[in-house]
Amino acid sequence: MHDPKATGNDFFKCDFCMKPWSEGLPMVEGHQGSLICAHCLSVAYTALALNNENSAPAGYTCSMCLEQRDDPAWVSPIRAEGVICKRCARQAATGLQKDPDSNWQKPVRTPVDEA
Protein backbone atom coordinates (compact mmCIF):
# COMPACT_ATOMS: atom_id res chain seq x y z
CA MET A 1 0.00 0.00 0.00
CA HIS A 2 1.11 3.52 -0.53
CA ASP A 3 0.63 5.88 2.39
CA PRO A 4 0.15 9.38 0.96
CA LYS A 5 0.75 10.92 4.41
CA ALA A 6 4.22 9.36 4.71
CA THR A 7 7.57 10.20 3.16
CA GLY A 8 10.63 8.17 2.18
CA ASN A 9 10.47 4.44 2.77
CA ASP A 10 7.46 4.91 5.06
CA PHE A 11 5.45 5.65 1.91
CA PHE A 12 5.57 1.93 1.04
CA LYS A 13 3.81 -0.28 3.60
CA CYS A 14 2.84 -3.92 3.72
CA ASP A 15 -0.90 -4.25 3.17
CA PHE A 16 -0.98 -7.01 5.80
CA CYS A 17 1.07 -5.70 8.76
CA MET A 18 1.55 -2.02 7.88
CA LYS A 19 5.32 -2.19 8.38
CA PRO A 20 7.23 0.17 6.08
CA TRP A 21 9.63 -1.10 3.44
CA SER A 22 13.30 -1.33 4.45
CA GLU A 23 16.45 -2.98 3.17
CA GLY A 24 15.95 -5.71 5.79
CA LEU A 25 12.28 -6.26 4.92
CA PRO A 26 11.85 -7.09 1.23
CA MET A 27 8.40 -6.82 -0.30
CA VAL A 28 6.55 -8.11 -3.32
CA GLU A 29 4.26 -5.77 -5.21
CA GLY A 30 0.88 -6.79 -6.53
CA HIS A 31 -1.57 -4.80 -8.63
CA GLN A 32 -2.04 -1.06 -8.12
CA GLY A 33 0.69 -0.77 -5.50
CA SER A 34 -0.42 -3.53 -3.14
CA LEU A 35 2.51 -4.92 -1.13
CA ILE A 36 3.26 -7.95 1.01
CA CYS A 37 6.41 -8.12 3.12
CA ALA A 38 8.60 -11.20 3.38
CA HIS A 39 7.41 -11.94 6.92
CA CYS A 40 3.71 -11.83 6.03
CA LEU A 41 4.40 -13.82 2.88
CA SER A 42 6.10 -16.53 4.97
CA VAL A 43 3.06 -16.77 7.25
CA ALA A 44 0.58 -16.73 4.35
CA TYR A 45 2.55 -19.25 2.28
CA THR A 46 2.84 -21.62 5.25
CA ALA A 47 -0.88 -21.39 5.98
CA LEU A 48 -1.98 -21.80 2.36
CA ALA A 49 0.60 -23.91 0.55
CA LEU A 50 1.82 -26.12 3.38
CA ASN A 51 -1.14 -26.39 5.75
CA ASN A 52 -4.05 -25.97 3.31
CA GLU A 53 -5.68 -23.45 5.64
CA ASN A 54 -8.32 -20.95 4.62
CA SER A 55 -9.20 -17.94 6.76
CA ALA A 56 -11.08 -15.90 4.13
CA PRO A 57 -14.82 -15.61 3.67
CA ALA A 58 -16.37 -16.77 0.40
CA GLY A 59 -16.24 -14.17 -2.33
CA TYR A 60 -13.37 -12.18 -0.80
CA THR A 61 -11.22 -9.83 -2.89
CA CYS A 62 -7.49 -10.57 -2.94
CA SER A 63 -5.35 -7.55 -2.01
CA MET A 64 -2.64 -8.58 -4.46
CA CYS A 65 -4.50 -9.48 -7.68
CA LEU A 66 -7.63 -7.45 -6.85
CA GLU A 67 -9.83 -10.32 -8.03
CA GLN A 68 -12.92 -11.60 -6.25
CA ARG A 69 -12.15 -15.24 -5.52
CA ASP A 70 -13.53 -18.34 -3.81
CA ASP A 71 -10.32 -20.39 -3.45
CA PRO A 72 -8.39 -20.53 -0.15
CA ALA A 73 -6.83 -17.32 1.15
CA TRP A 74 -5.02 -15.95 4.17
CA VAL A 75 -6.41 -12.95 6.03
CA SER A 76 -4.09 -10.69 8.00
CA PRO A 77 -4.77 -10.89 11.74
CA ILE A 78 -4.05 -7.14 11.89
CA ARG A 79 -6.02 -5.82 8.89
CA ALA A 80 -9.18 -7.64 7.79
CA GLU A 81 -8.88 -6.02 4.36
CA GLY A 82 -5.43 -7.60 3.93
CA VAL A 83 -6.24 -10.85 2.08
CA ILE A 84 -3.98 -12.88 -0.21
CA CYS A 85 -5.24 -15.77 -2.31
CA LYS A 86 -3.31 -19.03 -2.56
CA ARG A 87 -2.39 -18.36 -6.19
CA CYS A 88 -0.87 -14.96 -5.36
CA ALA A 89 0.95 -16.33 -2.30
CA ARG A 90 2.58 -19.01 -4.44
CA GLN A 91 3.44 -16.56 -7.21
CA ALA A 92 4.88 -13.99 -4.77
CA ALA A 93 6.90 -16.69 -2.98
CA THR A 94 8.39 -17.93 -6.25
CA GLY A 95 9.31 -14.39 -7.28
CA LEU A 96 10.82 -13.35 -3.96
CA GLN A 97 12.84 -16.56 -3.72
CA LYS A 98 14.35 -15.83 -7.15
CA ASP A 99 15.48 -12.35 -6.03
CA PRO A 100 19.13 -12.80 -5.00
CA ASP A 101 19.07 -9.62 -2.90
CA SER A 102 16.25 -10.84 -0.66
CA ASN A 103 17.90 -13.97 0.82
CA TRP A 104 14.33 -15.23 1.30
CA GLN A 105 13.39 -18.88 0.91
CA LYS A 106 9.97 -20.46 0.70
CA PRO A 107 8.98 -22.08 3.98
CA VAL A 108 9.15 -25.86 3.86
CA ARG A 109 7.45 -28.58 5.80
CA THR A 110 9.70 -29.96 8.49
CA PRO A 111 9.63 -33.48 9.97
CA VAL A 112 8.10 -31.99 13.15
CA ASP A 113 5.23 -30.57 11.02
CA GLU A 114 4.54 -34.01 9.59
CA ALA A 115 4.35 -35.80 12.93
N, CA and C atoms as a LAMMPS dump frame, in Angstrom:
ITEM: TIMESTEP
0
ITEM: NUMBER OF ATOMS
345
ITEM: BOX BOUNDS ff ff ff
-5.0000000000000000e+02 5.0000000000000000e+02
-5.0000000000000000e+02 5.0000000000000000e+02
-5.0000000000000000e+02 5.0000000000000000e+02
ITEM: ATOMS id mol type element x y z
1 1 1 N 0.851 -1.164 0
2 1 2 C 0 0 0
3 1 3 C 0.889 1.216 0
4 2 1 N 0.394 2.258 -0.532
5 2 2 C 1.112 3.522 -0.533
6 2 3 C 0.409 4.46 0.443
7 3 1 N 1.173 4.986 1.372
8 3 2 C 0.629 5.876 2.395
9 3 3 C 0.911 7.314 1.971
10 4 1 N -0.082 8.028 1.457
11 4 2 C 0.153 9.381 0.956
12 4 3 C 0.569 10.376 2.038
13 5 1 N 0.371 10.028 3.313
14 5 2 C 0.752 10.921 4.409
15 5 3 C 2.215 10.732 4.803
16 6 1 N 2.85 9.692 4.298
17 6 2 C 4.219 9.359 4.705
18 6 3 C 5.226 9.813 3.653
19 7 1 N 6.49 9.842 4.068
20 7 2 C 7.572 10.198 3.157
21 7 3 C 8.648 9.121 3.207
22 8 1 N 9.526 9.129 2.218
23 8 2 C 10.626 8.169 2.182
24 8 3 C 10.123 6.745 2.119
25 9 1 N 10.851 5.85 2.783
26 9 2 C 10.472 4.437 2.774
27 9 3 C 9.137 4.187 3.465
28 10 1 N 8.734 5.069 4.367
29 10 2 C 7.456 4.905 5.058
30 10 3 C 6.266 5.035 4.114
31 11 1 N 6.502 5.532 2.906
32 11 2 C 5.446 5.654 1.907
33 11 3 C 4.96 4.279 1.457
34 12 1 N 5.874 3.286 1.473
35 12 2 C 5.566 1.932 1.04
36 12 3 C 5.342 1.051 2.262
37 13 1 N 4.142 0.543 2.438
38 13 2 C 3.811 -0.278 3.604
39 13 3 C 3.163 -1.582 3.177
40 14 1 N 3.466 -2.616 3.942
41 14 2 C 2.842 -3.918 3.716
42 14 3 C 1.338 -3.795 3.964
43 15 1 N 0.554 -4.299 3.034
44 15 2 C -0.905 -4.253 3.169
45 15 3 C -1.408 -5.151 4.299
46 16 1 N -0.558 -6.006 4.822
47 16 2 C -0.979 -7.008 5.799
48 16 3 C -0.56 -6.685 7.233
49 17 1 N 0.603 -6.025 7.409
50 17 2 C 1.067 -5.699 8.762
51 17 3 C 1.367 -4.215 8.948
52 18 1 N 1.323 -3.463 7.874
53 18 2 C 1.551 -2.019 7.877
54 18 3 C 2.985 -1.601 8.176
55 19 1 N 3.918 -2.548 8.177
56 19 2 C 5.325 -2.186 8.376
57 19 3 C 5.848 -1.528 7.104
58 20 1 N 6.679 -0.484 7.258
59 20 2 C 7.233 0.17 6.078
60 20 3 C 8.36 -0.652 5.456
61 21 1 N 8.555 -0.44 4.167
62 21 2 C 9.633 -1.1 3.443
63 21 3 C 10.973 -0.678 4.02
64 22 1 N 11.92 -1.619 4.054
65 22 2 C 13.302 -1.327 4.447
66 22 3 C 14.202 -2.331 3.752
67 23 1 N 15.489 -2.059 3.779
68 23 2 C 16.453 -2.981 3.168
69 23 3 C 16.356 -4.373 3.794
70 24 1 N 16.037 -4.436 5.088
71 24 2 C 15.945 -5.712 5.787
72 24 3 C 14.576 -6.363 5.698
73 25 1 N 13.641 -5.722 5.037
74 25 2 C 12.283 -6.259 4.922
75 25 3 C 11.834 -6.16 3.464
76 26 1 N 12.252 -7.132 2.639
77 26 2 C 11.855 -7.088 1.231
78 26 3 C 10.353 -7.274 1.074
79 27 1 N 9.84 -6.73 -0.012
80 27 2 C 8.405 -6.821 -0.296
81 27 3 C 8.179 -7.231 -1.744
82 28 1 N 6.994 -7.766 -1.977
83 28 2 C 6.547 -8.111 -3.321
84 28 3 C 5.352 -7.213 -3.619
85 29 1 N 5.341 -6.662 -4.827
86 29 2 C 4.26 -5.769 -5.214
87 29 3 C 3.232 -6.506 -6.052
88 30 1 N 1.979 -6.257 -5.751
89 30 2 C 0.876 -6.786 -6.532
90 30 3 C 0.333 -5.699 -7.439
91 31 1 N -0.94 -5.782 -7.758
92 31 2 C -1.572 -4.795 -8.633
93 31 3 C -1.836 -3.491 -7.895
94 32 1 N -1.725 -2.402 -8.616
95 32 2 C -2.043 -1.064 -8.12
96 32 3 C -1.365 -0.741 -6.803
97 33 1 N -0.106 -1.158 -6.659
98 33 2 C 0.687 -0.775 -5.495
99 33 3 C 0.479 -1.599 -4.249
100 34 1 N -0.271 -2.686 -4.326
101 34 2 C -0.419 -3.534 -3.139
102 34 3 C 0.933 -4.183 -2.837
103 35 1 N 1.217 -4.376 -1.557
104 35 2 C 2.507 -4.92 -1.13
105 35 3 C 2.331 -5.961 -0.039
106 36 1 N 3.179 -6.987 -0.085
107 36 2 C 3.256 -7.949 1.014
108 36 3 C 4.726 -8.098 1.371
109 37 1 N 5.028 -7.996 2.664
110 37 2 C 6.411 -8.117 3.12
111 37 3 C 6.795 -9.598 3.234
112 38 1 N 8.09 -9.827 3.313
113 38 2 C 8.604 -11.197 3.376
114 38 3 C 8.057 -11.948 4.588
115 39 1 N 7.929 -11.267 5.721
116 39 2 C 7.414 -11.937 6.921
117 39 3 C 5.963 -12.39 6.72
118 40 1 N 5.117 -11.47 6.254
119 40 2 C 3.712 -11.828 6.034
120 40 3 C 3.582 -12.893 4.951
121 41 1 N 4.427 -12.81 3.924
122 41 2 C 4.403 -13.824 2.878
123 41 3 C 4.769 -15.196 3.441
124 42 1 N 5.731 -15.255 4.343
125 42 2 C 6.099 -16.534 4.972
126 42 3 C 4.919 -17.128 5.729
127 43 1 N 4.215 -16.294 6.475
128 43 2 C 3.062 -16.768 7.25
129 43 3 C 1.943 -17.219 6.308
130 44 1 N 1.654 -16.401 5.299
131 44 2 C 0.582 -16.733 4.354
132 44 3 C 0.911 -17.983 3.555
133 45 1 N 2.146 -18.095 3.071
134 45 2 C 2.549 -19.254 2.283
135 45 3 C 2.461 -20.532 3.119
136 46 1 N 2.908 -20.457 4.358
137 46 2 C 2.84 -21.622 5.248
138 46 3 C 1.386 -22.045 5.458
139 47 1 N 0.532 -21.082 5.745
140 47 2 C -0.881 -21.391 5.981
141 47 3 C -1.535 -21.993 4.738
142 48 1 N -1.281 -21.396 3.588
143 48 2 C -1.979 -21.799 2.364
144 48 3 C -1.344 -22.988 1.654
145 49 1 N -0.059 -22.89 1.373
146 49 2 C 0.596 -23.913 0.551
147 49 3 C 1.007 -25.146 1.337
148 50 1 N 1.364 -24.966 2.6
149 50 2 C 1.824 -26.115 3.383
150 50 3 C 0.733 -26.725 4.26
151 51 1 N -0.14 -25.887 4.81
152 51 2 C -1.14 -26.388 5.755
153 51 3 C -2.561 -26.427 5.195
154 52 1 N -2.729 -25.984 3.953
155 52 2 C -4.054 -25.97 3.313
156 52 3 C -5.116 -25.297 4.166
157 53 1 N -4.742 -24.211 4.82
158 53 2 C -5.684 -23.454 5.642
159 53 3 C -6.422 -22.442 4.78
160 54 1 N -7.543 -21.988 5.281
161 54 2 C -8.323 -20.949 4.619
162 54 3 C -8.963 -20.1 5.693
163 55 1 N -8.602 -18.821 5.751
164 55 2 C -9.198 -17.944 6.757
165 55 3 C -10.052 -16.85 6.129
166 56 1 N -10.32 -16.944 4.828
167 56 2 C -11.076 -15.905 4.129
168 56 3 C -12.532 -16.301 3.933
169 57 1 N -13.418 -15.326 3.959
170 57 2 C -14.819 -15.615 3.67
171 57 3 C -15.018 -15.852 2.173
172 58 1 N -16.057 -16.534 1.82
173 58 2 C -16.369 -16.769 0.403
174 58 3 C -16.557 -15.434 -0.305
175 59 1 N -16.059 -15.361 -1.53
176 59 2 C -16.241 -14.17 -2.33
177 59 3 C -15.357 -12.993 -1.941
178 60 1 N -14.282 -13.247 -1.212
179 60 2 C -13.365 -12.182 -0.802
180 60 3 C -12.673 -11.579 -2.028
181 61 1 N -12.035 -10.438 -1.853
182 61 2 C -11.217 -9.829 -2.893
183 61 3 C -9.767 -9.877 -2.437
184 62 1 N -8.914 -10.452 -3.248
185 62 2 C -7.488 -10.565 -2.94
186 62 3 C -6.833 -9.187 -3.037
187 63 1 N -6.047 -8.837 -2.032
188 63 2 C -5.351 -7.547 -2.014
189 63 3 C -4.277 -7.461 -3.083
190 64 1 N -3.756 -8.586 -3.51
191 64 2 C -2.637 -8.581 -4.456
192 64 3 C -3.094 -8.577 -5.916
193 65 1 N -4.048 -9.419 -6.276
194 65 2 C -4.498 -9.484 -7.675
195 65 3 C -5.768 -8.678 -7.911
196 66 1 N -6.412 -8.263 -6.817
197 66 2 C -7.635 -7.453 -6.854
198 66 3 C -8.818 -8.188 -7.466
199 67 1 N -8.742 -9.525 -7.483
200 67 2 C -9.835 -10.325 -8.029
201 67 3 C -10.718 -10.848 -6.901
202 68 1 N -12.009 -10.945 -7.18
203 68 2 C -12.922 -11.597 -6.249
204 68 3 C -12.764 -13.085 -6.467
205 69 1 N -12.513 -13.83 -5.38
206 69 2 C -12.154 -15.238 -5.525
207 69 3 C -12.899 -16.088 -4.487
208 70 1 N -12.925 -17.389 -4.744
209 70 2 C -13.528 -18.344 -3.808
210 70 3 C -12.527 -19.377 -3.316
211 71 1 N -11.309 -19.397 -3.883
212 71 2 C -10.321 -20.386 -3.446
213 71 3 C -9.709 -19.963 -2.114
214 72 1 N -8.948 -20.842 -1.468
215 72 2 C -8.392 -20.533 -0.149
216 72 3 C -7.556 -19.253 -0.146
217 73 1 N -7.598 -18.554 0.987
218 73 2 C -6.83 -17.32 1.149
219 73 3 C -6.457 -17.141 2.606
220 74 1 N -5.467 -16.297 2.826
221 74 2 C -5.021 -15.948 4.172
222 74 3 C -5.426 -14.51 4.443
223 75 1 N -6.005 -14.283 5.609
224 75 2 C -6.413 -12.948 6.029
225 75 3 C -5.475 -12.481 7.129
226 76 1 N -4.968 -11.275 6.978
227 76 2 C -4.091 -10.692 7.996
228 76 3 C -4.805 -10.624 9.337
229 77 1 N -4.139 -11.015 10.423
230 77 2 C -4.765 -10.887 11.739
231 77 3 C -4.808 -9.438 12.215
232 78 1 N -4.116 -8.553 11.505
233 78 2 C -4.047 -7.139 11.887
234 78 3 C -5.017 -6.282 11.083
235 79 1 N -5.179 -6.609 9.794
236 79 2 C -6.023 -5.821 8.892
237 79 3 C -6.951 -6.762 8.137
238 80 1 N -8.216 -6.735 8.443
239 80 2 C -9.179 -7.637 7.793
240 80 3 C -9.223 -7.439 6.288
241 81 1 N -8.88 -6.26 5.797
242 81 2 C -8.881 -6.023 4.357
243 81 3 C -7.613 -6.545 3.68
244 82 1 N -6.645 -6.998 4.464
245 82 2 C -5.428 -7.602 3.935
246 82 3 C -5.652 -9.09 3.697
247 83 1 N -5.934 -9.461 2.442
248 83 2 C -6.245 -10.85 2.082
249 83 3 C -5.393 -11.228 0.874
250 84 1 N -4.75 -12.39 0.939
251 84 2 C -3.984 -12.882 -0.208
252 84 3 C -4.465 -14.281 -0.567
253 85 1 N -4.773 -14.469 -1.856
254 85 2 C -5.241 -15.773 -2.315
255 85 3 C -4.048 -16.73 -2.44
256 86 1 N -4.349 -18.003 -2.471
257 86 2 C -3.314 -19.031 -2.563
258 86 3 C -2.476 -18.866 -3.825
259 87 1 N -3.119 -18.549 -4.937
260 87 2 C -2.395 -18.357 -6.19
261 87 3 C -1.377 -17.221 -6.073
262 88 1 N -1.785 -16.092 -5.502
263 88 2 C -0.874 -14.956 -5.361
264 88 3 C 0.235 -15.249 -4.345
265 89 1 N -0.085 -15.97 -3.28
266 89 2 C 0.952 -16.326 -2.302
267 89 3 C 2.022 -17.193 -2.952
268 90 1 N 1.611 -18.151 -3.746
269 90 2 C 2.583 -19.011 -4.441
270 90 3 C 3.409 -18.214 -5.447
271 91 1 N 2.75 -17.366 -6.2
272 91 2 C 3.444 -16.564 -7.209
273 91 3 C 4.422 -15.592 -6.548
274 92 1 N 4.003 -14.931 -5.482
275 92 2 C 4.876 -13.994 -4.772
276 92 3 C 6.067 -14.728 -4.156
277 93 1 N 5.813 -15.906 -3.591
278 93 2 C 6.897 -16.69 -2.981
279 93 3 C 7.926 -17.105 -4.021
280 94 1 N 7.469 -17.535 -5.18
281 94 2 C 8.389 -17.928 -6.253
282 94 3 C 9.229 -16.731 -6.69
283 95 1 N 8.59 -15.587 -6.851
284 95 2 C 9.307 -14.389 -7.282
285 95 3 C 10.309 -13.898 -6.259
286 96 1 N 9.91 -13.851 -4.987
287 96 2 C 10.822 -13.35 -3.956
288 96 3 C 11.999 -14.298 -3.765
289 97 1 N 11.757 -15.59 -3.866
290 97 2 C 12.842 -16.556 -3.715
291 97 3 C 13.87 -16.407 -4.836
292 98 1 N 13.439 -16.002 -6.02
293 98 2 C 14.35 -15.827 -7.15
294 98 3 C 15.18 -14.545 -7.04
295 99 1 N 14.764 -13.615 -6.183
296 99 2 C 15.484 -12.348 -6.026
297 99 3 C 16.722 -12.58 -5.17
298 100 1 N 17.918 -12.499 -5.752
299 100 2 C 19.135 -12.802 -4.996
300 100 3 C 19.412 -11.808 -3.87
301 101 1 N 18.839 -10.616 -3.95
302 101 2 C 19.071 -9.619 -2.905
303 101 3 C 18.209 -9.852 -1.665
304 102 1 N 17.179 -10.667 -1.784
305 102 2 C 16.254 -10.839 -0.656
306 102 3 C 16.729 -11.86 0.373
307 103 1 N 17.491 -12.867 -0.067
308 103 2 C 17.896 -13.968 0.823
309 103 3 C 16.69 -14.661 1.454
310 104 1 N 15.558 -14.626 0.78
311 104 2 C 14.334 -15.227 1.298
312 104 3 C 14.143 -16.588 0.644
313 105 1 N 13.692 -17.544 1.42
314 105 2 C 13.393 -18.88 0.914
315 105 3 C 11.963 -19.246 1.283
316 106 1 N 11.309 -19.976 0.4
317 106 2 C 9.967 -20.461 0.704
318 106 3 C 10.024 -21.327 1.948
319 107 1 N 9.047 -21.164 2.841
320 107 2 C 8.977 -22.083 3.976
321 107 3 C 8.772 -23.507 3.47
322 108 1 N 9.305 -24.458 4.206
323 108 2 C 9.152 -25.864 3.858
324 108 3 C 8.603 -26.63 5.043
325 109 1 N 7.976 -27.721 4.74
326 109 2 C 7.451 -28.582 5.801
327 109 3 C 8.613 -29.295 6.451
328 110 1 N 8.634 -29.289 7.755
329 110 2 C 9.702 -29.959 8.486
330 110 3 C 9.18 -31.287 9.03
331 111 1 N 10.088 -32.212 9.405
332 111 2 C 9.632 -33.478 9.972
333 111 3 C 8.728 -33.294 11.184
334 112 1 N 8.938 -32.242 11.98
335 112 2 C 8.096 -31.989 13.152
336 112 3 C 6.685 -31.669 12.684
337 113 1 N 6.553 -30.913 11.565
338 113 2 C 5.234 -30.565 11.018
339 113 3 C 4.473 -31.808 10.583
340 114 1 N 5.183 -32.82 10.128
341 114 2 C 4.54 -34.006 9.589
342 114 3 C 4.161 -35.016 10.656
343 115 1 N 4.631 -34.841 11.859
344 115 2 C 4.35 -35.797 12.932
345 115 3 C 2.928 -35.69 13.432
